[in-house]
């Protein structure tokens, strides 16, 4: 996992989603207590906010996109907020949809059918309301299902996967005809159930769920014999912590796991899932609770390795993950002429002591090395000069630019050269 940047300019960050503009530029859409931020992440090392759309105060904001629009739900009223992203450098707040519900917990948009699925609204049982987005600025309700409250929904190929959190139940619904929704299968009564979120694999055969309780596992479910749903495997990185949401892209699940940060799990074998990477957005502790990573977005088509993660306390993280064997993941270092930065030794280390990072430079050229804290603030400049090709060393004594010892915590060494850039996590202890 590679760290690019951390943006933390708003209070009470919650969910995040991504948007690719018609010209290919990439944006993060980030909810916070008081509204929605649009952030340009085209250069992942230098994110900047292009606009902020204020909204009613709410701990929860959920955001999805269709065409050149973003749609936002909250539990604080106002219906469905619609944001025009046709010029994402100048996003515009349009008139809200208020044709039915006024509050909702969650939204999912099936872009292949131009339908929005509203979960946990103030109507009926809070099940799902289905809106036609053929005219993106004027949604029309075309169906509903109100047998149980849904906290979260996801839709693919005419099937809805609903998380009935209060009923401890996973539902699989046929929503191909919104006027006549039917149940294809359900699962309830499994251990530590509190069904918060569900996401299906691309072949519709397996489902990952999260249960928002301390000690709950992320569970993989076999859907190949509906209406029967059977567990195929679990992922439980730390029984003292709480999972939040899982999103699946290809063979990987990207899990926002509160105090454990964002976790990446290989699900190519759904009967034996394994962790392959992580980034801790909340390094304060792993003691559980609802602090830490709220959301993750791994779906940028033009930059498939780019990953967004939102943290309730520390803001938006712009990261990247290259699956093993991918072109991007191929070793950056050729045996004789590559660019390489090691992890430093000792690491962790104490402020005032010296840690040394080995550096391999493939060709003569400028090299810049800087240290950033978790908020993205630069705390030290270690190197800014032209180096000859070959092996070099960078040292840091755990002091800021003013000579003061930095507080204990997590820091990031970013090394830039003409051959590329690398980021390494540095931990300062007391």
C-alpha positions in Angstrom: 0.0 0.0 0.0 1.4 3.4 -1.0 0.5 6.6 0.9 0.2 9.7 -1.4 -1.5 12.3 0.8 -3.9 13.1 3.6 -6.6 15.9 3.4 -8.2 16.9 6.7 -9.8 20.3 6.3 -13.4 19.4 7.5 -14.8 18.3 10.8 -16.5 14.9 11.3 -15.6 13.2 8.0 -17.8 10.2 7.2 -18.3 8.5 3.8 -16.4 8.9 0.6 -17.0 8.1 -3.1 -15.1 8.8 -6.3 -15.9 10.6 -9.6 -14.1 10.7 -12.9 -14.8 13.8 -14.9 -15.4 13.6 -18.7 -11.8 14.9 -19.3 -10.4 12.0 -17.1 -9.6 14.1 -14.0 -10.4 12.3 -10.7 -12.2 13.6 -7.7 -13.0 12.4 -4.2 -16.5 13.2 -2.8 -16.2 13.4 1.0 -19.1 13.8 3.4 -18.7 15.6 6.7 -21.0 16.7 9.5 -21.9 20.0 7.7 -21.8 19.0 4.0 -20.1 17.5 1.0 -16.6 18.3 -0.3 -15.5 17.9 -3.9 -11.7 17.2 -3.9 -9.5 17.0 -7.0 -7.1 14.0 -6.6 -5.8 13.9 -10.1 -2.4 14.4 -8.6 -2.8 12.1 -5.6 0.1 13.8 -3.8 -1.6 17.2 -4.0 -5.4 17.0 -3.4 -7.4 20.2 -3.2 -11.0 21.1 -2.5 -12.8 22.6 -5.5 -16.1 23.2 -3.7 -18.1 22.5 -0.6 -21.8 22.0 -0.7 -23.3 22.7 2.8 -26.1 20.5 4.1 -28.1 19.8 7.3 -25.9 18.7 10.2 -25.6 14.9 10.3 -23.2 12.3 11.4 -24.2 10.2 8.4 -23.8 11.2 4.7 -23.9 8.7 1.9 -22.8 9.7 -1.6 -23.1 8.1 -5.0 -22.7 9.3 -8.6 -24.5 8.9 -11.9 -23.6 10.6 -15.2 -22.2 14.1 -14.1 -24.2 14.2 -10.9 -23.7 13.3 -7.3 -26.5 12.2 -5.0 -26.4 12.6 -1.2 -28.6 11.2 1.5 -28.6 12.1 5.2 -30.8 11.3 8.3 -31.2 15.1 8.9 -33.9 15.9 6.4 -34.1 17.6 3.0 -34.7 14.6 0.8 -32.2 13.7 -1.9 -29.5 16.3 -2.5 -28.3 16.6 -6.1 -24.9 18.1 -7.0 -24.0 19.1 -10.6 -20.4 17.8 -11.3 -20.4 18.7 -15.0 -17.7 21.3 -14.0 -16.2 19.6 -11.0 -13.9 22.5 -10.4 -17.0 24.5 -9.7 -19.6 22.1 -8.4 -23.2 23.4 -8.1 -25.9 22.5 -5.6 -29.2 21.8 -7.5 -32.7 21.5 -6.2 -33.2 18.5 -3.9 -35.6 15.7 -4.7 -38.4 15.9 -2.2 -41.0 13.8 -4.0 -41.3 11.2 -1.3 -38.9 10.5 1.6 -37.2 13.3 3.6 -34.5 11.3 5.4 -32.5 8.2 4.4 -29.4 6.4 5.7 -28.0 5.1 2.4 -28.1 5.2 -1.4 -26.8 2.9 -4.1 -27.0 3.7 -7.8 -27.0 1.1 -10.5 -25.5 3.1 -13.3 -26.3 0.4 -15.9 -30.1 0.9 -15.4 -30.1 4.6 -14.2 -31.8 3.6 -11.0 -31.1 4.8 -7.5 -31.9 2.6 -4.5 -32.7 4.5 -1.3 -32.2 2.6 2.0 -33.4 3.3 5.5 -35.8 6.1 4.6 -38.5 7.6 6.8 -41.2 5.8 4.7 -42.8 2.5 5.5 -40.4 0.2 7.3 -37.4 2.0 5.9 -36.7 -0.7 3.3 -35.8 0.4 -0.2 -37.3 3.0 -2.5 -36.4 2.8 -6.2 -35.9 5.9 -8.2 -35.6 6.3 -12.0 -32.8 8.7 -12.9 -33.4 8.8 -16.7 -33.7 12.6 -16.1 -30.9 12.9 -13.5 -32.2 16.2 -12.0 -35.8 14.9 -11.7 -35.9 11.4 -10.1 -39.2 9.5 -10.2 -40.1 6.7 -7.8 -40.9 3.5 -9.7 -41.0 0.8 -7.0 -40.4 -0.1 -3.3 -40.0 -3.0 -0.9 -40.9 -2.4 2.7 -40.8 -5.8 4.5 -37.7 -4.9 6.6 -35.5 -1.9 7.3 -32.4 -1.8 5.2 -29.3 0.0 6.6 -27.3 -0.5 3.3 -28.0 -1.9 -0.1 -26.0 -2.8 -3.2 -27.4 -3.8 -6.6 -25.9 -5.7 -9.5 -27.5 -7.5 -12.5 -31.0 -7.1 -11.3 -30.3 -8.3 -7.7 -30.4 -6.2 -4.6 -28.3 -7.3 -1.6 -29.9 -5.7 1.5 -28.5 -5.4 5.0 -31.4 -5.6 7.4 -29.4 -4.6 10.4 -32.2 -4.6 13.0 -33.3 -8.1 11.8 -29.7 -9.5 11.7 -30.5 -10.7 8.2 -29.0 -10.6 4.7 -31.6 -10.4 1.9 -31.2 -11.1 -1.8 -34.0 -9.5 -3.8 -34.9 -9.6 -7.5 -35.4 -6.0 -8.5 -35.3 -6.4 -12.2 -39.0 -5.4 -12.2 -39.1 -2.5 -9.7 -42.9 -2.7 -9.6 -42.8 -6.3 -8.4 -39.8 -7.0 -6.1 -39.4 -10.6 -5.0 -37.2 -12.4 -2.4 -34.6 -14.8 -3.9 -33.0 -15.8 -0.5 -32.1 -14.6 3.0 -29.9 -15.6 5.9 -30.4 -14.8 9.5 -29.2 -16.0 12.9 -25.5 -16.4 12.2 -23.0 -15.7 15.0 -22.7 -12.0 16.2 -25.1 -10.9 13.5 -25.8 -7.2 13.0 -25.9 -7.0 9.2 -24.5 -3.6 8.3 -23.2 -3.8 4.8 -23.0 -6.3 1.9 -21.1 -6.4 -1.4 -21.2 -9.1 -4.1 -18.5 -10.5 -6.4 -18.5 -9.6 -10.1 -19.9 -13.1 -10.9 -22.8 -12.8 -8.4 -21.7 -16.0 -6.7 -20.3 -14.8 -3.4 -21.1 -12.0 -1.0 -19.1 -10.3 1.7 -20.9 -8.8 4.7 -19.9 -6.7 7.7 -21.5 -6.7 11.1 -21.0 -3.5 13.0 -20.2 -5.0 16.4 -17.0 -5.5 18.4 -15.5 -8.9 17.5 -17.6 -9.4 14.4 -16.0 -11.1 11.4 -16.3 -10.1 7.8 -18.1 -13.1 6.3 -18.0 -14.5 2.8 -21.3 -16.2 1.7 -21.9 -18.7 -1.1 -24.9 -17.7 -3.2 -24.7 -20.4 -5.9 -27.6 -22.4 -4.5 -30.3 -19.7 -3.8 -32.5 -19.5 -1.8 -29.9 -21.3 0.4 -27.0 -19.0 1.6 -24.1 -20.7 3.2 -20.9 -19.3 4.8 -17.7 -20.0 2.9 -15.1 -18.2 5.0 -14.5 -15.4 7.5 -11.9 -12.6 7.9 -11.3 -11.5 11.5 -8.1 -9.4 11.8 -8.6 -8.4 15.5 -11.5 -9.5 17.7 -11.3 -6.3 19.7 -12.3 -4.1 16.7 -15.3 -3.3 14.6 -15.7 -3.7 10.8 -17.7 -1.0 8.9 -18.1 -1.4 5.2 -16.7 -3.8 2.5 -16.4 -3.0 -1.2 -15.3 -5.6 -3.8 -13.3 -4.9 -6.9 -12.1 -7.9 -8.9 -10.4 -10.4 -6.6 -10.1 -8.0 -3.7 -12.3 -6.7 -0.9 -11.5 -3.2 0.4 -12.7 -3.0 4.0 -13.1 0.2 6.1 -12.4 -1.3 9.5 -12.7 1.6 11.9 -9.6 1.7 14.2 -7.7 -0.8 12.0 -7.9 1.5 9.0 -8.5 0.2 5.5 -7.8 -3.5 4.9 -7.4 -5.3 1.6 -8.4 -9.0 1.4 -7.8 -11.4 -1.4 -11.1 -13.2 -2.1 -10.1 -15.0 -5.3 -10.6 -18.2 -3.2 -13.9 -17.4 -1.4 -13.3 -20.4 0.9 -9.9 -19.1 2.0 -9.7 -15.3 2.1 -6.4 -13.7 3.1 -5.2 -10.2 4.0 -2.8 -8.8 1.4 -2.4 -5.2 2.5 -3.6 -2.4 4.9 -3.1 1.2 5.8 -3.8 2.4 9.3 -5.7 5.7 9.0 -6.1 5.8 12.8 -2.7 5.0 14.4 -3.8 6.2 17.8 -4.8 2.7 18.9 -6.5 -0.5 17.8 -8.8 -0.6 20.9 -12.0 -0.9 19.0 -14.9 1.6 19.0 -16.2 3.7 16.1 -13.1 5.9 15.6 -11.2 5.4 12.4 -11.8 4.4 8.8 -15.4 4.9 7.7 -15.3 4.4 3.9 -13.2 3.2 1.0 -13.5 3.7 -2.7 -11.4 1.4 -5.1 -13.4 1.9 -8.3 -11.5 4.5 -10.4 -11.4 3.1 -13.9 -8.7 5.4 -15.3 -6.4 4.8 -12.3 -7.3 1.3 -11.1 -4.7 1.3 -8.3 -5.9 4.5 -6.8 -7.8 4.1 -3.5 -9.6 6.6 -1.3 -10.2 6.0 2.4 -12.1 8.4 4.8 -11.4 8.5 8.5 -13.7 10.1 11.0 -10.9 11.8 12.9 -8.1 12.2 10.4 -9.9 13.0 7.1 -9.4 11.7 3.6 -6.4 9.5 2.6 -5.3 9.1 -1.0 -3.6 5.8 -1.4 -2.8 3.2 -4.0 -2.6 -0.6 -4.0 -1.2 -2.6 -6.9 -2.3 -6.3 -6.7 0.6 -8.8 -7.0 1.5 -9.5 -10.6 0.0 -6.4 -12.0 2.0 -4.2 -14.3 2.1 -1.4 -11.7 3.2 -3.9 -9.0 6.1 -5.1 -11.0 9.3 -4.3 -9.0 10.3 -0.7 -9.4 13.9 -1.7 -8.9 15.7 -3.3 -11.8 18.8 -5.2 -10.5 21.3 -2.6 -11.7 19.4 0.6 -12.5 16.2 0.8 -10.4 14.9 3.3 -7.9 14.5 1.9 -4.4 13.8 3.2 -0.9 14.0 0.8 2.1 12.0 1.1 5.3 14.7 2.5 7.5 16.5 1.2 10.5 15.8 1.4 13.3 12.1 1.8 12.6 10.3 2.4 15.0 12.8 4.7 16.7 12.9 7.5 19.4 13.0 11.2 18.6 16.5 12.4 19.1 18.0 9.1 17.8 19.0 8.5 14.2 17.2 6.3 11.7 18.9 5.6 8.4 17.1 4.9 5.1 18.9 3.3 2.2 18.3 4.8 -1.2 19.1 3.5 -4.7 19.1 6.1 -7.5 19.1 4.8 -11.1 20.5 8.0 -12.8 22.0 11.3 -11.8 19.3 13.8 -11.0 17.4 15.8 -8.3 16.3 14.0 -5.2 13.9 15.4 -2.6 13.1 13.8 0.7 10.5 15.2 3.1 8.8 14.0 6.2 5.0 14.5 6.7 2.7 13.9 9.7 -0.6 12.1 9.4 -2.4 15.4 8.7 -0.3 15.9 5.6 1.8 18.7 7.2 5.5 18.7 6.2 7.5 18.6 9.4 11.1 18.1 8.0 13.1 18.5 4.8 15.9 15.8 4.8 17.3 16.2 1.3 17.0 18.4 -1.8 20.0 18.1 -4.1 21.3 16.3 -7.2 22.7 12.8 -6.5 24.9 10.6 -8.6 23.6 7.2 -9.6 24.0 4.4 -7.1 23.5 3.8 -3.4 22.9 6.6 -0.9 21.6 7.1 2.6 19.1 9.5 4.2 19.1 10.0 7.9 16.5 11.6 10.2 16.9 12.3 13.9 13.1 12.6 14.6 13.3 16.4 14.8 11.1 18.9 13.0 12.5 21.8 10.9 12.8 24.0 14.0 15.0 21.4 15.7 12.4 20.3 18.3 11.7 16.6 18.8 8.5 15.5 17.1 5.8 13.9 19.2 5.5 10.1 19.2 3.3 8.9 16.3 3.3 7.9 12.7 5.1 9.9 10.0 5.7 9.4 6.3 9.0 9.8 4.4 8.3 10.8 0.8 11.2 10.5 -1.6 10.8 12.0 -5.1 13.2 11.6 -8.1 12.8 11.8 -11.9 12.5 8.0 -11.8 9.4 8.2 -9.6 8.4 8.6 -5.9 8.2 6.3 -2.9 6.6 6.7 0.5 7.7 4.9 3.7 6.0 4.8 7.1 8.1 6.0 10.0 7.1 5.4 13.6 8.5 7.6 16.4 8.0 6.1 19.9 8.5 7.6 23.3 
